[in-house]
Amino acid sequence: MHVNWIANIKKPSCCLLVATFVAVFSSTVAAQSILGDPTYGSVTLVAGFSPDPQVRSISAGGSSQFSSCTGYFSESPDFNVNYESGVFDLGIFAKSDVDTTLAINTPNGEWICSDDSDQLAGNHPGALIESPQSGLYNIWVGVYSEDDAFEMASLAITELATADWDGAVLTENTLQQSGLNISAAPTYGVISLVAGFSIDPNVHEVIAGGSIGGVECAGYFSSQPNLNLNYTTGNFNLGIFARADEDTTIAINDASGAWICNDDSEYMTASNPAVLLESPASGLYNIWVGTFSEGVSPVTQLVITELATDSWNTVVLDGDSSQAQDLNTADDPNFGTVELQSGFSGDPHSTNILAGGSIESSHCSGYFSIAPDLNLNWQSGDQTLGFIAQSEGDTTMVINDPSGNWFCNDDSDFLNNSSAAILFDNPASGFYNIWIGTYGSETALSLEAQLLITEQATDSWNTLGLNTDEQETTDFVDSNDNVADGTTPIDRVDDSGPVNSRVQFGRKNN
């Protein structure tokens, strides 16, 4: 990151002396509190954001002097910017009827100070950050004279050239309500995805645009989101982009409540928007696809992906992931229900099943039956919980856990063949719906497999043979919980509340 110090400090700067000298001031001398809640909120911006500049009206200054920068400031930041960098420089400046100053703490902890920038007429501060880092920028707008404290100022965040700063119209547009309603039911429903999802890209056909002119983001949108995404984070970045024949834009309210905007992404050709979320948080993402021009409603492919950005323009977007008939947790399981508690004997527990079906699920690659193959009622303890699909063919696995989260796997690194496996490090008590699929449709409902449930360490999984005497094997459990093949019935245990669980798959497979 290089800071272009366009902000020449023309006035005597007594406050830039080292901390041992600032005690001579009569006003309060305080350290900036970068961890304090920003008085006027925060915004998340991705390189190429629109509208540009982003403007926030604030009351400048305060009673505190900082050892880092000239002026009088509030102790907490006035405004925070979470910025995802791209190919643009980042500008931060302020305008007011009084003489203002700037103090900025960058993502790497460096301080940027400005008073009376050469790029702005009058007594206005500004800083141009060349090759800016991604991360959090804490921003204070101070006043040069304490007598001017609490006068109004406009803080601008921009990627415009510095020559355009002075003529920019600073109308507040950041964090105002424009009619985009995050609480409204999304037009195209809610999807839940867990990091490592195998139907990638996950594609949804939507009608873009609407009658509401965006304030959070440039463009015209419907009031309600087009799609809501419940996302469980893992080790991947998360991409959200749109493709259409018209000029479209994207508005996202992320899991922290911050707004993310894009129009004409550097990752995409033509006029298609895209957002890359690095280290995304788990939670709810409200997603709108807008149009840059009013009065058009193009059919648009909205895409959720963990693929690398260099594939976004060329990846084939087949069908609509939301239109496929999908797995149903409420259906009776094909091979019954088992109940186990941590420390169970006969480990691994084995159930003979026929893998696969006619459904291509949105949750995982492969072919599945609509109903679960097996339900597990689990009482957790202090052990891990593993699920293995052993077969002579290529299997896949989908599990819906007691909290309603979806997990899938194909060709686990825990195994030396093409079988699927999932490990829960801290399994919750409750019901697990389990599907064993086939990677190819030609073997659906004809591939014999064993579903193994185990608390053994993963380094032993390859040695767990099929139908050994040590395994407790269940061919079918009827509705009265009587084991149909005559093996020892499984002790019933009570449910308990869910706990947080970390899940390991081996790797992401597509």
N, C-alpha and C positions, 0 to 999 in steps of 0.2 A: 504494500500500500504506500503510495506517495502522496503527500499533502502539498498542494500548490498554495503557497501562502499569499493568495491574492489580497488577503486582509492585512494591509499595512497598518501598524499601530502608530498613529501620528502623534498621539498625546503622551505627555509624561506618564509613565506607567509605574508608579510607586508600588502598585500591588504585585508586580512581578518580582519583587525582591524575595529572597529566600525566607523561609518561615520564621527564622529567628528575628527578622526585622518587622514583621507585619503587626506585631503587638502594639505599635505606636498608634494604630487607627482607633478612633473612638467607637466606630461601629463594630458589630460582632464579627470576629474572624472565625470561620468554620471550615472544616473539610467538606468537600462535596460528597453528598451521600448518593453514590451511584446505585445503591440498592433500594433507595426510597421509591415509593410509588410515584410515578409521574403525575403531576397535577392535572395535566390535560390529556392524559391517556397515552395510547400507543397505537402504532399502525405497522402492519407487515407489508413490505413492498418488494416486488421482484423486478429486476432490471427490465426496462421497457414498460414500466408501469404507466398507467393512464387513469385519470387526467394528470398532466404534468404542467405546472408544478402542483404538488400536494400542499395545501395551505391549512394552517391551524391558527385561529385567533387566540391569543393568550394575554394575560396581564403580566407585563415584563417586570423583572427586577424583584428586589426584596431587601432585607436588612443585613444580609451576610456578604462579607467579602471572602474571596477564595485566594489561596496562595498561588493557584495556577493561572488565573486569568483576571484581567482588569474588569472592574465593575462591581455592582451590587446585585446579588442573586438571591433566589429562594434556596433553601438547603436541598430539597429534593429536585430531581429533574423536572423541567416543564413538560417535556415530551420525549418519548422513546420511539426509535425507529428500528424495527427488525428488518434488515435489508439483505436480500439475496443478490449478490453481484453478478454482473454479466460483462458486456463489452463497453458499457458506458461509464463515464466519470460521474461522481455524485456531488451535487452542490447543495449547500445549506446556507440560507441567508435570512435576514429579518428586516422588516421595514416598520417604521413607527413615526409618529410626530415628535418623538423625543429621541435623544441620542442613546442608542442601544449598543450592547456588546453581546458576544457569543462565547459560550464555553461548551465544548463537545468532548465527550469521552468515547473513544473508538473501541471496536471489538477487542483490540489487543491491549487496551488499557492506556493508550497514549492520549494526551490532552491536546486539543486544538483550540486556540484562542483567536478572536477577531474583534477589531474595533475600527470602524471607518474604512471599509473596503474600497480599493481603487476601481472596482467593477461596478460600484453603485454610487449614484449621486447622493449628496447629503451625508448624514452621520449614520450610515447603515452598515452593519457588519455582514461578512460573508466568507465562506471557506469552500474551496474546490478540492475535493479529494480524488486524486487520480488513481486509477486501478484500485478501487475501494475493496476492502475485505467484506465478506459476508459476516453478518452477526449483528449485535446490539449496539446502537448508537444512543447514548444518553445526551440530551440537549438541554441547555439552559439559555434563556434569553435574559440578559441582565440590562441594567441601565448604567450609564457612565456617572451620572449624578444621583445620589441617594434621594434627592428631592423629587426626581422623576419616577420613583418606584411606583409600580402598579398602574402605570399608563398602558394602554392597549398597544399590542404589536401583532404583526402578521409574520408567522414563521413559515418559510417555504422550503420544501424538499424537492429537488429538481435534478433532471439529467439534461436539461437544456444547456446550450453553449452560454458561457458567461456574458457574451455580448447581448444576450436576450434577457438577462436578469432584470435590468433596470426598467424595461418596458413591459415586463410580465404583469398581468392583471391578477392581483392577489385576492381572490374571492374565496372565502373559507369553503373547503370541500372535503375535508378529512374528518371521518367519523361522524358525519351528520346522517340523519335518517332520510332516506330517499324513497322509502316505500318497499324496499326489499325486506321481506318478512321471514326471518330465520325460523319462526315458530309455525309458519304455515305448512300444511301437508304438501310434500313435494309432488309435482305433477307426474313424475315417472317412478315414484316409489322410493324405497330405502333398500340399499344393499349392504351386506356385511362382508368384509374381506379381511383376511388375516395375512400378514406378511408371509410371502412365499406362495401366494395363491397361484394356481396352475393354469387357470383360464386367463392367460395374459397374452395380449391385451384383453381387458374386460370392456366390452363395447355396448353402448346404449344409444339407440336412435331417439333423438329428441327434436322438437320444434324449437328453434332458437328465437330469441327476441321477445318483444312485448311493447307495452305503451309507456313504461316508466323509464324516464331518463336517469341514467345512473349517476349518483353522487359518490357512492363508494368506489365505483369503477366506471370508466367510459363505456357508453353504449346504451342500448334500450333493452329492458328486461321485463319478464313477468314478475309479479309481486312475490309469488311463491317460488321456492327453489325448483329447478328442473329435476335434481336428484340429490338425495342425501346418502352419504357414505359413512357407515360405522367401520372404522379401520383399527385393527390391532397391530401395533408396530412390531418390527423385528430388526433385521440387519440390512434392509434395503431402503433406497430412496423411493419416493412416491411421485409419479408423474400423472398429471391431469391435463389432457389436451382435447381439442376439438378440430374436426375437419368438416368443411362445408364449401359450397360453391360461392357463397357470399362472404363478406368481411364480418367475421364474428369476434366476440370478446368473451372473456371469462371473469366471473366474480366468485370468490370462494370465501366463506366465513369458516375459519379453521377451528380446530378443537379447543384453542385458547380464546376464541371469540374475536380474533384479529381478522381484518379484511385483507385479501390478496387479490390483486388485479393483473390482468394481462391483455394486451392487444398486439397482434403481429409478433409472435415470439421469434427470437433468434434461432430457436430449435426447429422451427417449421418454415416451410416455403409458403408462398402466396400470403394470404391475409388470415392465417390461422393462429389462434392463441394457444398458449401452453404455460403450465406452471410446473416447476420441479421443486419438490419439497425434500430437502436434505434432512435426514434424521427426523422424520415426521413424528408428531405426537399421536398417541392412541386417542380415539374419541370420535366425535361427530363432525363431519365436514358437510356444510350446505353448499351446493354447487349450482350456479346459474350459468347458462350460455346465452349471451346477448348478441345483438347485432350492432355494428358500428353506425348504421344508418337506420332511421326510423321508417316503419311501414313495410319491412320485409320480414318473412318468417321462413327461413330456409330449413329444410330437413338436414339435421346435423348429426354426426357421429361423435358422441361424447365418450372419451376413452380414459379408463383408469389403468395404470400400468406400473410395473417395476422394472421394465426393460430400460436399457441405456438410451440416452437422448439421441444418439446417432442413428437409431433405428426408427425413430418416431415417424419420419417422413415416408419410409418405405414399407413399414410393417403392413401386412394385409389385414384389413378389418372385416372379418367374416361375420355376417349376421348380427343379431342383437342378443347379447348374453341374457337379457332380462326376459326374452320371449321363450326360452327353452323351458320345457317341463322339468321340474327340479325335485330334489330329494325332500321327503316328507317325514319329519320327526314324529308326527302324530300317528303314522300308520303302525300296525302291529308288525313286530320284527319277523322276518322270514324264518329265523332259526331260534326264536324264543328270547327269553330274558334270563340272565344269570345274576346272582348276587354274591359278591365277594367282599371280604374285609382285608385290610392290610395284615400281612403275615399269614395269609391263607396257605394251607397245605396243598400238595399236589401242584407245585409251581414248576412249569407253566400250566395254566388251565387252557384246554384246547377245545374248540368247537369245529366240527366238520361242516363245511358249507359249499354251495356252488356259487362261485364268484361271478360278478357282472350283472348285466341287464341291458335294457334298451335306452336308458337315459344318459345323455351327455350332460353332466352337471356343470353349473357355473362355479362350483366350489373346488373342483379338482379335475385333472385330466382323467379320461377313462370312461367306461360304460358301467352303469350301476342300475340296480332296481330302485324303484321309487321308495319302497319301504326299507328301513334299516335291515341289515342282515342279522344283527344281534344288538340287544340292549344290555348294558351292564349297570347294575345298581351297586355303587362302590362306597365302602366306608374307608376313608383315608386314615393313614397313620403317619409314620415318619419315613416311609419308603417311596421310591420312585414308582411309576406305573408305566409299563410298556405294552404296546400292541404290535403284533407281528402278523403279517399275512404270508404264510409259507405255501408255496405251490411250485409245480414244475413249469408254470407259465409266468407271464409278466402281469403282476397284480398292482393295483393302486388302492389307496385307503382314504376314506373320509370319516372324521369323527366330529360330532357335535357335543360339546362338553356341558357340564351341569349349568354353566353360566350362559349357554346359548352361543358360544364362540365356535367357529368352524376351523378345522385343521385338516390338512391333506398332505399326502406324500406319495411319491412314485420313485422306486429304485433308491432305497435308503442307503446312505453310506455306512450304516451300522451293519449291513448285510453284504455278502459277497456275491449276490445274485440279483435278479431283477424284481425282488420282492419288496413290498412296502412296509414301513415301520414308523411308529411315532412314540416318542418318549415324553412323558409328563414328569418334570422334576419335582413339582409340589402339587400333586393331583388333588382336586377338590372332591369332597364327598357328593354323591348324587348320581344322576343318570347320565350315562354316555351312550349316544346312538352311534352305531358303528356300521359302516358300509365297506365291503371289499369289492372293488371293481376290477375290470380287465382293461388293459391298455388298448387292445384292439377289439373291434366289434365282432370279429369272426369267432371269438372264443366266449362271448357273453353267454352265461347260463350253462356253459358246458365245461368250465374249468373247475376241477375239484381243488379245494384249498382248505387249509386249516388256519383258523384265527387263534393265535396264542396270546394270552394275557399273562404278564409276568412282572415280578419285582426283581428279577435277576439283573445283574450288571450287563451293559450292552456288549462287553467284550465276550460274553458267553452266548450271545444270541445265535451266532452261526452254528453252534453245536446243539441247539435245541432241535432234536430229531422229530420227525413226524410219527405220531401214534406210539410213543414209547410208553413203557409200563409206568413210568413215574408221572406221566401227565394225567390229570383228571379230564376225561373226554366227555363232552356232551353232544349228542346228536340232535336233540330237540328238547325244549322245555315247554310243556303245555301251559294253558292259561291258569291252571291250579298250582303252578310252580312245582309239579312233579316231574322228575327227570325221566324221560320216556324210554331211555335205553337201559335203565336199571342200575346206573351208577349211583354213587352216594349222593343224596340230595345236598344242595348247597345251603348252608345256614343263612337264614334271613337276618339282615341287619337294618337298623334304622338309618334314615337319611340324616345328614348334617349339613350345615350351611356351607356354601362354596368358599374356598380360599383362593388366593392368587396362585397361579401355576405358570411355570416357565416350561415351554415346549420345545423339544428338539426334533428335527426332522432328518438331519443329515445334510441336505442341500435343497436348493430350489430346483424344481424340475418343470419343464414346460412340454 
